[in-house]
Amino acid sequence: MNVKQSQVQPLTVTWDIEAVGGEDGEALARHQAEMMLEVLAWITERRRTQNASAHADTE
């Protein structure tokens, strides 16, 4: 599959962030940080896969 850069749709991300204090707030902040890291890792892997696929198609 040949995916040209102009055909790749931009990634849209939506976060729901809840502000809470105390221990619940700290637990929520840790959870949100973990989820954000997972999303960033997913984005990185997706781009790497797309770039590798595009590179393989040009060889």
N, C-alpha and C positions, 0 to 999 in steps of 0.2 A: 504494500500500500504506500503510495507516494503522498505524503502530507506536506503541503507547502505552507510556509509560515503564514501567508495571508489567509489560509483556510482554517487555521487553529483559532478557536474561539477563546477569548480571555476567560480566565477562571474567576468565578464569582464566589465570594465567601461571606457568610453572615455569622456574626457572633452575637449571642445573647449573654450579656454580662450582668450579673446580679450583685449588688453591693450589700454586704452583710458584715457585721463586726464580730469581734471576739474569736473564739475557737472555730465557730462555724465559718466565719469569714476567712480565716487562715486555711481551713480545709478546702473551701471553695477556690481560693486563690491557687492552691497547689494543684487542684484538679484542673482548673482552667489552663494553667501553665503546661501541664502534661498534655492536655488536648491540643493546645497550640503547637507544641513540639511535634506531635503526631501529624498534624495537618501540614506543617512545614516539611517534614520528612516525606510525606506523601507527594507534595508538590515537587520536591526535588527529584524524587524517583520518577514521577510522571514526566518531567522535563527531560531527565536523562534517557528514559525509554524512547520518548519522541525524537530526541536528537540522534540517538543511536539508530533508530529506524530510518530517519531521514538521511543519515550518513550512509547507511547500508544501501539505500535505494539509488544513491549517486555513484556507487562504485561499479 
